[in-house]
Amino acid sequence: VAIRELAMRCPGLRDVHLQNTHVTDVAAVELAKRCPGLRVLDLGRTQVTDVAIRELAMRCPGLRDVHLQNTHVTDVAAVELAKRCPGLRVLDLGRTQVTDVAIREL
């Protein structure tokens, strides 16, 4: 609920750092829907999955720095970000389920 409120009240957010919090896909999708101008997003050590990252990639194509270390993301999320966010400069996928298959597509 707090993330939703934040996103509703601050749709112009550009940098969001929520690492090591209890953020889930529901909250991350709310950010994607309400803050399309996101550039920097740190969701490391949260509960997000490919579902949320796919939405973020579709709705926030200007993402440049994305930190997803220690999350439940897979190759699907990595490939979606690479395809939909052409300005992506930093993608931290440490300790995720991402394989060499996705890394080759980056």
Phi and psi restraints in degrees (range 20) as a CNS / XPLOR table:
assign (resid 1 and name C) (resid 2 and name N)
       (resid 2 and name CA) (resid 2 and name C) 1.0 -64.0 20.0 2
assign (resid 2 and name N) (resid 2 and name CA)
       (resid 2 and name C) (resid 3 and name N) 1.0 -40.7 20.0 2
assign (resid 2 and name C) (resid 3 and name N)
       (resid 3 and name CA) (resid 3 and name C) 1.0 -66.3 20.0 2
assign (resid 3 and name N) (resid 3 and name CA)
       (resid 3 and name C) (resid 4 and name N) 1.0 -40.4 20.0 2
assign (resid 3 and name C) (resid 4 and name N)
       (resid 4 and name CA) (resid 4 and name C) 1.0 -61.4 20.0 2
assign (resid 4 and name N) (resid 4 and name CA)
       (resid 4 and name C) (resid 5 and name N) 1.0 -45.8 20.0 2
assign (resid 4 and name C) (resid 5 and name N)
       (resid 5 and name CA) (resid 5 and name C) 1.0 -60.9 20.0 2
assign (resid 5 and name N) (resid 5 and name CA)
       (resid 5 and name C) (resid 6 and name N) 1.0 -44.5 20.0 2
assign (resid 5 and name C) (resid 6 and name N)
       (resid 6 and name CA) (resid 6 and name C) 1.0 -59.1 20.0 2
assign (resid 6 and name N) (resid 6 and name CA)
       (resid 6 and name C) (resid 7 and name N) 1.0 -47.1 20.0 2
assign (resid 6 and name C) (resid 7 and name N)
       (resid 7 and name CA) (resid 7 and name C) 1.0 -64.4 20.0 2
assign (resid 7 and name N) (resid 7 and name CA)
       (resid 7 and name C) (resid 8 and name N) 1.0 -38.3 20.0 2
assign (resid 7 and name C) (resid 8 and name N)
       (resid 8 and name CA) (resid 8 and name C) 1.0 -66.8 20.0 2
assign (resid 8 and name N) (resid 8 and name CA)
       (resid 8 and name C) (resid 9 and name N) 1.0 -40.2 20.0 2
assign (resid 8 and name C) (resid 9 and name N)
       (resid 9 and name CA) (resid 9 and name C) 1.0 -83.2 20.0 2
assign (resid 9 and name N) (resid 9 and name CA)
       (resid 9 and name C) (resid 10 and name N) 1.0 -21.2 20.0 2
assign (resid 9 and name C) (resid 10 and name N)
       (resid 10 and name CA) (resid 10 and name C) 1.0 -131.4 20.0 2
assign (resid 10 and name N) (resid 10 and name CA)
       (resid 10 and name C) (resid 11 and name N) 1.0 63.4 20.0 2
assign (resid 10 and name C) (resid 11 and name N)
       (resid 11 and name CA) (resid 11 and name C) 1.0 -66.4 20.0 2
assign (resid 11 and name N) (resid 11 and name CA)
       (resid 11 and name C) (resid 12 and name N) 1.0 -13.1 20.0 2
assign (resid 11 and name C) (resid 12 and name N)
       (resid 12 and name CA) (resid 12 and name C) 1.0 -89.9 20.0 2
assign (resid 12 and name N) (resid 12 and name CA)
       (resid 12 and name C) (resid 13 and name N) 1.0 9.9 20.0 2
assign (resid 12 and name C) (resid 13 and name N)
       (resid 13 and name CA) (resid 13 and name C) 1.0 -54.6 20.0 2
assign (resid 13 and name N) (resid 13 and name CA)
       (resid 13 and name C) (resid 14 and name N) 1.0 138.5 20.0 2
assign (resid 13 and name C) (resid 14 and name N)
       (resid 14 and name CA) (resid 14 and name C) 1.0 -114.7 20.0 2
assign (resid 14 and name N) (resid 14 and name CA)
       (resid 14 and name C) (resid 15 and name N) 1.0 -39.2 20.0 2
assign (resid 14 and name C) (resid 15 and name N)
       (resid 15 and name CA) (resid 15 and name C) 1.0 -119.3 20.0 2
assign (resid 15 and name N) (resid 15 and name CA)
       (resid 15 and name C) (resid 16 and name N) 1.0 124.8 20.0 2
assign (resid 15 and name C) (resid 16 and name N)
       (resid 16 and name CA) (resid 16 and name C) 1.0 -132.3 20.0 2
assign (resid 16 and name N) (resid 16 and name CA)
       (resid 16 and name C) (resid 17 and name N) 1.0 123.9 20.0 2
assign (resid 16 and name C) (resid 17 and name N)
       (resid 17 and name CA) (resid 17 and name C) 1.0 -119.2 20.0 2
assign (resid 17 and name N) (resid 17 and name CA)
       (resid 17 and name C) (resid 18 and name N) 1.0 107.4 20.0 2
assign (resid 17 and name C) (resid 18 and name N)
       (resid 18 and name CA) (resid 18 and name C) 1.0 -123.7 20.0 2
assign (resid 18 and name N) (resid 18 and name CA)
       (resid 18 and name C) (resid 19 and name N) 1.0 22.3 20.0 2
assign (resid 18 and name C) (resid 19 and name N)
       (resid 19 and name CA) (resid 19 and name C) 1.0 -58.2 20.0 2
assign (resid 19 and name N) (resid 19 and name CA)
       (resid 19 and name C) (resid 20 and name N) 1.0 147.0 20.0 2
assign (resid 19 and name C) (resid 20 and name N)
       (resid 20 and name CA) (resid 20 and name C) 1.0 60.7 20.0 2
assign (resid 20 and name N) (resid 20 and name CA)
       (resid 20 and name C) (resid 21 and name N) 1.0 37.3 20.0 2
assign (resid 20 and name C) (resid 21 and name N)
       (resid 21 and name CA) (resid 21 and name C) 1.0 -121.1 20.0 2
assign (resid 21 and name N) (resid 21 and name CA)
       (resid 21 and name C) (resid 22 and name N) 1.0 -177.8 20.0 2
assign (resid 21 and name C) (resid 22 and name N)
       (resid 22 and name CA) (resid 22 and name C) 1.0 -95.2 20.0 2
assign (resid 22 and name N) (resid 22 and name CA)
       (resid 22 and name C) (resid 23 and name N) 1.0 30.1 20.0 2
assign (resid 22 and name C) (resid 23 and name N)
       (resid 23 and name CA) (resid 23 and name C) 1.0 -65.5 20.0 2
assign (resid 23 and name N) (resid 23 and name CA)
       (resid 23 and name C) (resid 24 and name N) 1.0 134.7 20.0 2
assign (resid 23 and name C) (resid 24 and name N)
       (resid 24 and name CA) (resid 24 and name C) 1.0 -115.5 20.0 2
assign (resid 24 and name N) (resid 24 and name CA)
       (resid 24 and name C) (resid 25 and name N) 1.0 -179.2 20.0 2
assign (resid 24 and name C) (resid 25 and name N)
       (resid 25 and name CA) (resid 25 and name C) 1.0 -58.1 20.0 2
assign (resid 25 and name N) (resid 25 and name CA)
       (resid 25 and name C) (resid 26 and name N) 1.0 -39.7 20.0 2
assign (resid 25 and name C) (resid 26 and name N)
       (resid 26 and name CA) (resid 26 and name C) 1.0 -58.4 20.0 2
assign (resid 26 and name N) (resid 26 and name CA)
       (resid 26 and name C) (resid 27 and name N) 1.0 -48.3 20.0 2
assign (resid 26 and name C) (resid 27 and name N)
       (resid 27 and name CA) (resid 27 and name C) 1.0 -67.1 20.0 2
assign (resid 27 and name N) (resid 27 and name CA)
       (resid 27 and name C) (resid 28 and name N) 1.0 -41.2 20.0 2
assign (resid 27 and name C) (resid 28 and name N)
       (resid 28 and name CA) (resid 28 and name C) 1.0 -65.1 20.0 2
assign (resid 28 and name N) (resid 28 and name CA)
       (resid 28 and name C) (resid 29 and name N) 1.0 -37.4 20.0 2
assign (resid 28 and name C) (resid 29 and name N)
       (resid 29 and name CA) (resid 29 and name C) 1.0 -66.2 20.0 2
assign (resid 29 and name N) (resid 29 and name CA)
       (resid 29 and name C) (resid 30 and name N) 1.0 -37.6 20.0 2
assign (resid 29 and name C) (resid 30 and name N)
       (resid 30 and name CA) (resid 30 and name C) 1.0 -60.7 20.0 2
assign (resid 30 and name N) (resid 30 and name CA)
       (resid 30 and name C) (resid 31 and name N) 1.0 -42.5 20.0 2
assign (resid 30 and name C) (resid 31 and name N)
       (resid 31 and name CA) (resid 31 and name C) 1.0 -59.0 20.0 2
assign (resid 31 and name N) (resid 31 and name CA)
       (resid 31 and name C) (resid 32 and name N) 1.0 -45.4 20.0 2
assign (resid 31 and name C) (resid 32 and name N)
       (resid 32 and name CA) (resid 32 and name C) 1.0 -60.6 20.0 2
assign (resid 32 and name N) (resid 32 and name CA)
       (resid 32 and name C) (resid 33 and name N) 1.0 -43.1 20.0 2
assign (resid 32 and name C) (resid 33 and name N)
       (resid 33 and name CA) (resid 33 and name C) 1.0 -68.2 20.0 2
assign (resid 33 and name N) (resid 33 and name CA)
       (resid 33 and name C) (resid 34 and name N) 1.0 -38.9 20.0 2
assign (resid 33 and name C) (resid 34 and name N)
       (resid 34 and name CA) (resid 34 and name C) 1.0 -101.7 20.0 2
assign (resid 34 and name N) (resid 34 and name CA)
       (resid 34 and name C) (resid 35 and name N) 1.0 -13.4 20.0 2
assign (resid 34 and name C) (resid 35 and name N)
       (resid 35 and name CA) (resid 35 and name C) 1.0 -129.4 20.0 2
assign (resid 35 and name N) (resid 35 and name CA)
       (resid 35 and name C) (resid 36 and name N) 1.0 67.1 20.0 2
assign (resid 35 and name C) (resid 36 and name N)
       (resid 36 and name CA) (resid 36 and name C) 1.0 -67.2 20.0 2
assign (resid 36 and name N) (resid 36 and name CA)
       (resid 36 and name C) (resid 37 and name N) 1.0 -13.0 20.0 2
assign (resid 36 and name C) (resid 37 and name N)
       (resid 37 and name CA) (resid 37 and name C) 1.0 -90.6 20.0 2
assign (resid 37 and name N) (resid 37 and name CA)
       (resid 37 and name C) (resid 38 and name N) 1.0 11.6 20.0 2
assign (resid 37 and name C) (resid 38 and name N)
       (resid 38 and name CA) (resid 38 and name C) 1.0 -55.1 20.0 2
assign (resid 38 and name N) (resid 38 and name CA)
       (resid 38 and name C) (resid 39 and name N) 1.0 136.6 20.0 2
assign (resid 38 and name C) (resid 39 and name N)
       (resid 39 and name CA) (resid 39 and name C) 1.0 -117.1 20.0 2
assign (resid 39 and name N) (resid 39 and name CA)
       (resid 39 and name C) (resid 40 and name N) 1.0 -38.5 20.0 2
assign (resid 39 and name C) (resid 40 and name N)
       (resid 40 and name CA) (resid 40 and name C) 1.0 -124.0 20.0 2
assign (resid 40 and name N) (resid 40 and name CA)
       (resid 40 and name C) (resid 41 and name N) 1.0 128.7 20.0 2
assign (resid 40 and name C) (resid 41 and name N)
       (resid 41 and name CA) (resid 41 and name C) 1.0 -140.7 20.0 2
assign (resid 41 and name N) (resid 41 and name CA)
       (resid 41 and name C) (resid 42 and name N) 1.0 121.1 20.0 2
assign (resid 41 and name C) (resid 42 and name N)
       (resid 42 and name CA) (resid 42 and name C) 1.0 -115.2 20.0 2
assign (resid 42 and name N) (resid 42 and name CA)
       (resid 42 and name C) (resid 43 and name N) 1.0 107.5 20.0 2
assign (resid 42 and name C) (resid 43 and name N)
       (resid 43 and name CA) (resid 43 and name C) 1.0 -116.7 20.0 2
assign (resid 43 and name N) (resid 43 and name CA)
       (resid 43 and name C) (resid 44 and name N) 1.0 21.9 20.0 2
assign (resid 43 and name C) (resid 44 and name N)
       (resid 44 and name CA) (resid 44 and name C) 1.0 -59.8 20.0 2
assign (resid 44 and name N) (resid 44 and name CA)
       (resid 44 and name C) (resid 45 and name N) 1.0 141.8 20.0 2
assign (resid 44 and name C) (resid 45 and name N)
       (resid 45 and name CA) (resid 45 and name C) 1.0 60.5 20.0 2
assign (resid 45 and name N) (resid 45 and name CA)
       (resid 45 and name C) (resid 46 and name N) 1.0 39.0 20.0 2
assign (resid 45 and name C) (resid 46 and name N)
       (resid 46 and name CA) (resid 46 and name C) 1.0 -118.1 20.0 2
assign (resid 46 and name N) (resid 46 and name CA)
       (resid 46 and name C) (resid 47 and name N) 1.0 -174.0 20.0 2
assign (resid 46 and name C) (resid 47 and name N)
       (resid 47 and name CA) (resid 47 and name C) 1.0 -97.8 20.0 2
assign (resid 47 and name N) (resid 47 and name CA)
       (resid 47 and name C) (resid 48 and name N) 1.0 14.0 20.0 2
assign (resid 47 and name C) (resid 48 and name N)
       (resid 48 and name CA) (resid 48 and name C) 1.0 -68.0 20.0 2
assign (resid 48 and name N) (resid 48 and name CA)
       (resid 48 and name C) (resid 49 and name N) 1.0 152.6 20.0 2
assign (resid 48 and name C) (resid 49 and name N)
       (resid 49 and name CA) (resid 49 and name C) 1.0 -128.7 20.0 2
assign (resid 49 and name N) (resid 49 and name CA)
       (resid 49 and name C) (resid 50 and name N) 1.0 -174.7 20.0 2
assign (resid 49 and name C) (resid 50 and name N)
       (resid 50 and name CA) (resid 50 and name C) 1.0 -56.6 20.0 2
assign (resid 50 and name N) (resid 50 and name CA)
       (resid 50 and name C) (resid 51 and name N) 1.0 -31.7 20.0 2
assign (resid 50 and name C) (resid 51 and name N)
       (resid 51 and name CA) (resid 51 and name C) 1.0 -57.0 20.0 2
assign (resid 51 and name N) (resid 51 and name CA)
       (resid 51 and name C) (resid 52 and name N) 1.0 -51.6 20.0 2
assign (resid 51 and name C) (resid 52 and name N)
       (resid 52 and name CA) (resid 52 and name C) 1.0 -68.7 20.0 2
assign (resid 52 and name N) (resid 52 and name CA)
       (resid 52 and name C) (resid 53 and name N) 1.0 -40.3 20.0 2
assign (resid 52 and name C) (resid 53 and name N)
       (resid 53 and name CA) (resid 53 and name C) 1.0 -67.8 20.0 2
assign (resid 53 and name N) (resid 53 and name CA)
       (resid 53 and name C) (resid 54 and name N) 1.0 -34.9 20.0 2
assign (resid 53 and name C) (resid 54 and name N)
       (resid 54 and name CA) (resid 54 and name C) 1.0 -61.0 20.0 2
assign (resid 54 and name N) (resid 54 and name CA)
       (resid 54 and name C) (resid 55 and name N) 1.0 -45.0 20.0 2
assign (resid 54 and name C) (resid 55 and name N)
       (resid 55 and name CA) (resid 55 and name C) 1.0 -62.9 20.0 2
assign (resid 55 and name N) (resid 55 and name CA)
       (resid 55 and name C) (resid 56 and name N) 1.0 -44.8 20.0 2
assign (resid 55 and name C) (resid 56 and name N)
       (resid 56 and name CA) (resid 56 and name C) 1.0 -60.6 20.0 2
assign (resid 56 and name N) (resid 56 and name CA)
       (resid 56 and name C) (resid 57 and name N) 1.0 -42.9 20.0 2
assign (resid 56 and name C) (resid 57 and name N)
       (resid 57 and name CA) (resid 57 and name C) 1.0 -63.6 20.0 2
assign (resid 57 and name N) (resid 57 and name CA)
       (resid 57 and name C) (resid 58 and name N) 1.0 -39.6 20.0 2
assign (resid 57 and name C) (resid 58 and name N)
       (resid 58 and name CA) (resid 58 and name C) 1.0 -71.5 20.0 2
assign (resid 58 and name N) (resid 58 and name CA)
       (resid 58 and name C) (resid 59 and name N) 1.0 -41.3 20.0 2
assign (resid 58 and name C) (resid 59 and name N)
       (resid 59 and name CA) (resid 59 and name C) 1.0 -93.0 20.0 2
assign (resid 59 and name N) (resid 59 and name CA)
       (resid 59 and name C) (resid 60 and name N) 1.0 -16.6 20.0 2
assign (resid 59 and name C) (resid 60 and name N)
       (resid 60 and name CA) (resid 60 and name C) 1.0 -127.5 20.0 2
assign (resid 60 and name N) (resid 60 and name CA)
       (resid 60 and name C) (resid 61 and name N) 1.0 65.7 20.0 2
assign (resid 60 and name C) (resid 61 and name N)
       (resid 61 and name CA) (resid 61 and name C) 1.0 -66.8 20.0 2
assign (resid 61 and name N) (resid 61 and name CA)
       (resid 61 and name C) (resid 62 and name N) 1.0 -11.4 20.0 2
assign (resid 61 and name C) (resid 62 and name N)
       (resid 62 and name CA) (resid 62 and name C) 1.0 -87.1 20.0 2
assign (resid 62 and name N) (resid 62 and name CA)
       (resid 62 and name C) (resid 63 and name N) 1.0 5.3 20.0 2
assign (resid 62 and name C) (resid 63 and name N)
       (resid 63 and name CA) (resid 63 and name C) 1.0 -56.5 20.0 2
assign (resid 63 and name N) (resid 63 and name CA)
       (resid 63 and name C) (resid 64 and name N) 1.0 132.6 20.0 2
assign (resid 63 and name C) (resid 64 and name N)
       (resid 64 and name CA) (resid 64 and name C) 1.0 -114.9 20.0 2
assign (resid 64 and name N) (resid 64 and name CA)
       (resid 64 and name C) (resid 65 and name N) 1.0 -40.7 20.0 2
assign (resid 64 and name C) (resid 65 and name N)
       (resid 65 and name CA) (resid 65 and name C) 1.0 -123.9 20.0 2
assign (resid 65 and name N) (resid 65 and name CA)
       (resid 65 and name C) (resid 66 and name N) 1.0 119.4 20.0 2
assign (resid 65 and name C) (resid 66 and name N)
       (resid 66 and name CA) (resid 66 and name C) 1.0 -130.6 20.0 2
assign (resid 66 and name N) (resid 66 and name CA)
       (resid 66 and name C) (resid 67 and name N) 1.0 125.1 20.0 2
assign (resid 66 and name C) (resid 67 and name N)
       (resid 67 and name CA) (resid 67 and name C) 1.0 -116.0 20.0 2
assign (resid 67 and name N) (resid 67 and name CA)
       (resid 67 and name C) (resid 68 and name N) 1.0 116.2 20.0 2
assign (resid 67 and name C) (resid 68 and name N)
       (resid 68 and name CA) (resid 68 and name C) 1.0 -127.6 20.0 2
assign (resid 68 and name N) (resid 68 and name CA)
       (resid 68 and name C) (resid 69 and name N) 1.0 21.4 20.0 2
assign (resid 68 and name C) (resid 69 and name N)
       (resid 69 and name CA) (resid 69 and name C) 1.0 -60.3 20.0 2
assign (resid 69 and name N) (resid 69 and name CA)
       (resid 69 and name C) (resid 70 and name N) 1.0 145.0 20.0 2
assign (resid 69 and name C) (resid 70 and name N)
       (resid 70 and name CA) (resid 70 and name C) 1.0 57.5 20.0 2
assign (resid 70 and name N) (resid 70 and name CA)
       (resid 70 and name C) (resid 71 and name N) 1.0 42.0 20.0 2
assign (resid 70 and name C) (resid 71 and name N)
       (resid 71 and name CA) (resid 71 and name C) 1.0 -119.5 20.0 2
assign (resid 71 and name N) (resid 71 and name CA)
       (resid 71 and name C) (resid 72 and name N) 1.0 -177.0 20.0 2
assign (resid 71 and name C) (resid 72 and name N)
       (resid 72 and name CA) (resid 72 and name C) 1.0 -98.1 20.0 2
assign (resid 72 and name N) (resid 72 and name CA)
       (resid 72 and name C) (resid 73 and name N) 1.0 24.1 20.0 2
assign (resid 72 and name C) (resid 73 and name N)
       (resid 73 and name CA) (resid 73 and name C) 1.0 -79.2 20.0 2
assign (resid 73 and name N) (resid 73 and name CA)
       (resid 73 and name C) (resid 74 and name N) 1.0 156.4 20.0 2
assign (resid 73 and name C) (resid 74 and name N)
       (resid 74 and name CA) (resid 74 and name C) 1.0 -127.1 20.0 2
assign (resid 74 and name N) (resid 74 and name CA)
       (resid 74 and name C) (resid 75 and name N) 1.0 -168.3 20.0 2
assign (resid 74 and name C) (resid 75 and name N)
       (resid 75 and name CA) (resid 75 and name C) 1.0 -54.2 20.0 2
assign (resid 75 and name N) (resid 75 and name CA)
       (resid 75 and name C) (resid 76 and name N) 1.0 -35.0 20.0 2
assign (resid 75 and name C) (resid 76 and name N)
       (resid 76 and name CA) (resid 76 and name C) 1.0 -55.8 20.0 2
assign (resid 76 and name N) (resid 76 and name CA)
       (resid 76 and name C) (resid 77 and name N) 1.0 -48.2 20.0 2
assign (resid 76 and name C) (resid 77 and name N)
       (resid 77 and name CA) (resid 77 and name C) 1.0 -64.8 20.0 2
assign (resid 77 and name N) (resid 77 and name CA)
       (resid 77 and name C) (resid 78 and name N) 1.0 -44.4 20.0 2
assign (resid 77 and name C) (resid 78 and name N)
       (resid 78 and name CA) (resid 78 and name C) 1.0 -61.2 20.0 2
assign (resid 78 and name N) (resid 78 and name CA)
       (resid 78 and name C) (resid 79 and name N) 1.0 -44.6 20.0 2
assign (resid 78 and name C) (resid 79 and name N)
       (resid 79 and name CA) (resid 79 and name C) 1.0 -67.2 20.0 2
assign (resid 79 and name N) (resid 79 and name CA)
       (resid 79 and name C) (resid 80 and name N) 1.0 -41.6 20.0 2
assign (resid 79 and name C) (resid 80 and name N)
       (resid 80 and name CA) (resid 80 and name C) 1.0 -60.4 20.0 2
assign (resid 80 and name N) (resid 80 and name CA)
       (resid 80 and name C) (resid 81 and name N) 1.0 -45.8 20.0 2
assign (resid 80 and name C) (resid 81 and name N)
       (resid 81 and name CA) (resid 81 and name C) 1.0 -61.7 20.0 2
assign (resid 81 and name N) (resid 81 and name CA)
       (resid 81 and name C) (resid 82 and name N) 1.0 -43.4 20.0 2
assign (resid 81 and name C) (resid 82 and name N)
       (resid 82 and name CA) (resid 82 and name C) 1.0 -63.4 20.0 2
assign (resid 82 and name N) (resid 82 and name CA)
       (resid 82 and name C) (resid 83 and name N) 1.0 -39.5 20.0 2
assign (resid 82 and name C) (resid 83 and name N)
       (resid 83 and name CA) (resid 83 and name C) 1.0 -74.2 20.0 2
assign (resid 83 and name N) (resid 83 and name CA)
       (resid 83 and name C) (resid 84 and name N) 1.0 -40.8 20.0 2
assign (resid 83 and name C) (resid 84 and name N)
       (resid 84 and name CA) (resid 84 and name C) 1.0 -97.6 20.0 2
assign (resid 84 and name N) (resid 84 and name CA)
       (resid 84 and name C) (resid 85 and name N) 1.0 -12.2 20.0 2
assign (resid 84 and name C) (resid 85 and name N)
       (resid 85 and name CA) (resid 85 and name C) 1.0 -121.1 20.0 2
assign (resid 85 and name N) (resid 85 and name CA)
       (resid 85 and name C) (resid 86 and name N) 1.0 81.6 20.0 2
assign (resid 85 and name C) (resid 86 and name N)
       (resid 86 and name CA) (resid 86 and name C) 1.0 -63.6 20.0 2
assign (resid 86 and name N) (resid 86 and name CA)
       (resid 86 and name C) (resid 87 and name N) 1.0 -22.0 20.0 2
assign (resid 86 and name C) (resid 87 and name N)
       (resid 87 and name CA) (resid 87 and name C) 1.0 -92.3 20.0 2
assign (resid 87 and name N) (resid 87 and name CA)
       (resid 87 and name C) (resid 88 and name N) 1.0 9.6 20.0 2
assign (resid 87 and name C) (resid 88 and name N)
       (resid 88 and name CA) (resid 88 and name C) 1.0 -58.6 20.0 2
assign (resid 88 and name N) (resid 88 and name CA)
       (resid 88 and name C) (resid 89 and name N) 1.0 123.4 20.0 2
assign (resid 88 and name C) (resid 89 and name N)
       (resid 89 and name CA) (resid 89 and name C) 1.0 -110.5 20.0 2
assign (resid 89 and name N) (resid 89 and name CA)
       (resid 89 and name C) (resid 90 and name N) 1.0 -36.6 20.0 2
assign (resid 89 and name C) (resid 90 and name N)
       (resid 90 and name CA) (resid 90 and name C) 1.0 -127.0 20.0 2
assign (resid 90 and name N) (resid 90 and name CA)
       (resid 90 and name C) (resid 91 and name N) 1.0 128.1 20.0 2
assign (resid 90 and name C) (resid 91 and name N)
       (resid 91 and name CA) (resid 91 and name C) 1.0 -138.5 20.0 2
assign (resid 91 and name N) (resid 91 and name CA)
       (resid 91 and name C) (resid 92 and name N) 1.0 102.9 20.0 2
assign (resid 91 and name C) (resid 92 and name N)
       (resid 92 and name CA) (resid 92 and name C) 1.0 -93.6 20.0 2
assign (resid 92 and name N) (resid 92 and name CA)
       (resid 92 and name C) (resid 93 and name N) 1.0 111.5 20.0 2
assign (resid 92 and name C) (resid 93 and name N)
       (resid 93 and name CA) (resid 93 and name C) 1.0 -119.0 20.0 2
assign (resid 93 and name N) (resid 93 and name CA)
       (resid 93 and name C) (resid 94 and name N) 1.0 22.6 20.0 2
assign (resid 93 and name C) (resid 94 and name N)
       (resid 94 and name CA) (resid 94 and name C) 1.0 -60.9 20.0 2
assign (resid 94 and name N) (resid 94 and name CA)
       (resid 94 and name C) (resid 95 and name N) 1.0 138.0 20.0 2
assign (resid 94 and name C) (resid 95 and name N)
       (resid 95 and name CA) (resid 95 and name C) 1.0 57.5 20.0 2
assign (resid 95 and name N) (resid 95 and name CA)
       (resid 95 and name C) (resid 96 and name N) 1.0 44.0 20.0 2
assign (resid 95 and name C) (resid 96 and name N)
       (resid 96 and name CA) (resid 96 and name C) 1.0 -118.3 20.0 2
assign (resid 96 and name N) (resid 96 and name CA)
       (resid 96 and name C) (resid 97 and name N) 1.0 -174.4 20.0 2
assign (resid 96 and name C) (resid 97 and name N)
       (resid 97 and name CA) (resid 97 and name C) 1.0 -95.1 20.0 2
assign (resid 97 and name N) (resid 97 and name CA)
       (resid 97 and name C) (resid 98 and name N) 1.0 14.8 20.0 2
assign (resid 97 and name C) (resid 98 and name N)
       (resid 98 and name CA) (resid 98 and name C) 1.0 -71.2 20.0 2
assign (resid 98 and name N) (resid 98 and name CA)
       (resid 98 and name C) (resid 99 and name N) 1.0 135.8 20.0 2
assign (resid 98 and name C) (resid 99 and name N)
       (resid 99 and name CA) (resid 99 and name C) 1.0 -108.9 20.0 2
assign (resid 99 and name N) (resid 99 and name CA)
       (resid 99 and name C) (resid 100 and name N) 1.0 177.3 20.0 2
assign (resid 99 and name C) (resid 100 and name N)
       (resid 100 and name CA) (resid 100 and name C) 1.0 -60.7 20.0 2
assign (resid 100 and name N) (resid 100 and name CA)
       (resid 100 and name C) (resid 101 and name N) 1.0 -27.4 20.0 2
assign (resid 100 and name C) (resid 101 and name N)
       (resid 101 and name CA) (resid 101 and name C) 1.0 -58.2 20.0 2
assign (resid 101 and name N) (resid 101 and name CA)
       (resid 101 and name C) (resid 102 and name N) 1.0 -48.5 20.0 2
assign (resid 101 and name C) (resid 102 and name N)
       (resid 102 and name CA) (resid 102 and name C) 1.0 -70.3 20.0 2
assign (resid 102 and name N) (resid 102 and name CA)
       (resid 102 and name C) (resid 103 and name N) 1.0 -38.4 20.0 2
assign (resid 102 and name C) (resid 103 and name N)
       (resid 103 and name CA) (resid 103 and name C) 1.0 -59.6 20.0 2
assign (resid 103 and name N) (resid 103 and name CA)
       (resid 103 and name C) (resid 104 and name N) 1.0 -38.2 20.0 2
assign (resid 103 and name C) (resid 104 and name N)
       (resid 104 and name CA) (resid 104 and name C) 1.0 -63.0 20.0 2
assign (resid 104 and name N) (resid 104 and name CA)
       (resid 104 and name C) (resid 105 and name N) 1.0 -32.4 20.0 2
assign (resid 104 and name C) (resid 105 and name N)
       (resid 105 and name CA) (resid 105 and name C) 1.0 -77.7 20.0 2
assign (resid 105 and name N) (resid 105 and name CA)
       (resid 105 and name C) (resid 106 and name N) 1.0 -16.1 20.0 2
